[in-house]
């Protein structure tokens, strides 16, 4: 455990204390509520711990560039092209009926 001093807007702190009091009926859980909020912002740690719980190794991190490089090459035309062609056919059919 570490003792920490923070500068927080008085109004925000008062509202937070009110919420903790409403939730627990006392202010004894202030520290645990602050810790819970901090933990919720540490998504990477949570994801890593859940992967490890499932038995999946998580060594290091991967950059977005590495993700792009490791993506499989797609086969066939892009879906945008296929959808565009389908729409053009529908428009052409609708125009020919008129």
C-alpha positions in Angstrom: 0.0 0.0 0.0 1.1 3.5 -0.7 -0.1 6.8 0.8 -0.7 9.4 -1.8 -1.6 13.1 -1.8 -3.6 14.5 -4.6 -5.0 17.9 -5.5 -8.7 17.4 -6.5 -11.3 20.0 -7.2 -13.3 20.5 -4.0 -16.7 20.2 -5.7 -15.7 16.9 -7.4 -14.3 15.5 -4.2 -17.5 16.4 -2.3 -19.7 14.7 -4.9 -17.4 11.6 -4.9 -17.7 11.5 -1.0 -21.5 11.8 -1.2 -21.6 8.9 -3.7 -19.4 6.7 -1.5 -21.5 7.5 1.5 -24.8 6.7 -0.4 -23.3 3.4 -1.6 -21.9 2.2 1.7 -23.4 4.3 4.4 -20.0 5.5 5.6 -16.8 7.0 4.3 -14.6 4.0 5.3 -14.5 2.8 1.7 -13.2 6.0 0.1 -9.7 4.5 -0.5 -11.1 1.3 -2.0 -13.4 3.2 -4.3 -10.6 5.4 -5.5 -8.5 2.3 -6.1 -11.3 0.6 -8.0 -11.6 3.6 -10.3 -7.9 3.6 -10.9 -7.9 -0.1 -11.7 -10.8 0.4 -14.2 -8.5 2.8 -16.1 -5.7 0.2 -16.3 -7.3 -1.8 -19.0 -4.1 -3.3 -20.3 -3.3 -4.9 -16.9 -6.8 -6.4 -16.7 -6.7 -7.8 -20.2 -3.3 -9.3 -19.5 -4.5 -10.9 -16.3 -7.6 -12.4 -17.9 -5.5 -13.8 -20.8 -3.2 -15.4 -18.2 -6.2 -16.7 -16.3 -7.3 -18.5 -19.5 -3.8 -19.9 -20.0 -2.8 -17.6 -22.9 0.7 -16.3 -22.8 1.0 -12.5 -23.0 4.6 -11.5 -23.5 5.3 -7.9 -24.4 3.1 -5.6 -26.4 2.4 -5.3 -30.1 2.2 -2.0 -32.0 -0.5 -1.2 -34.5 2.2 -1.3 -37.2 3.0 -4.9 -36.3 -0.7 -5.8 -36.3 -1.1 -4.4 -39.9 2.0 -6.3 -41.0 0.7 -9.6 -39.6 -2.8 -9.3 -41.1 -3.6 -12.1 -43.5 -3.8 -11.1 -47.2 -7.4 -11.0 -48.4 -8.5 -13.2 -51.3 -10.8 -11.8 -53.9 -12.2 -8.3 -54.3 -12.7 -5.9 -51.4 -16.2 -6.0 -49.9 -16.7 -2.3 -50.7 -16.2 -3.0 -54.3 -18.7 -5.9 -54.2 -21.3 -3.8 -52.4 -20.9 -0.9 -54.8 -21.4 -3.2 -57.8 -24.5 -4.8 -56.2 -26.0 -1.3 -55.6 -25.2 -0.2 -59.2 -27.0 -3.3 -60.5 -30.1 -2.5 -58.4 -30.1 1.1 -59.6 -29.7 0.0 -63.2 -32.6 -2.5 -62.8 -34.8 0.1 -61.2 -34.1 2.6 -64.0 -34.8 0.0 -66.7 -38.2 -0.7 -65.2 -39.3 2.9 -65.4 
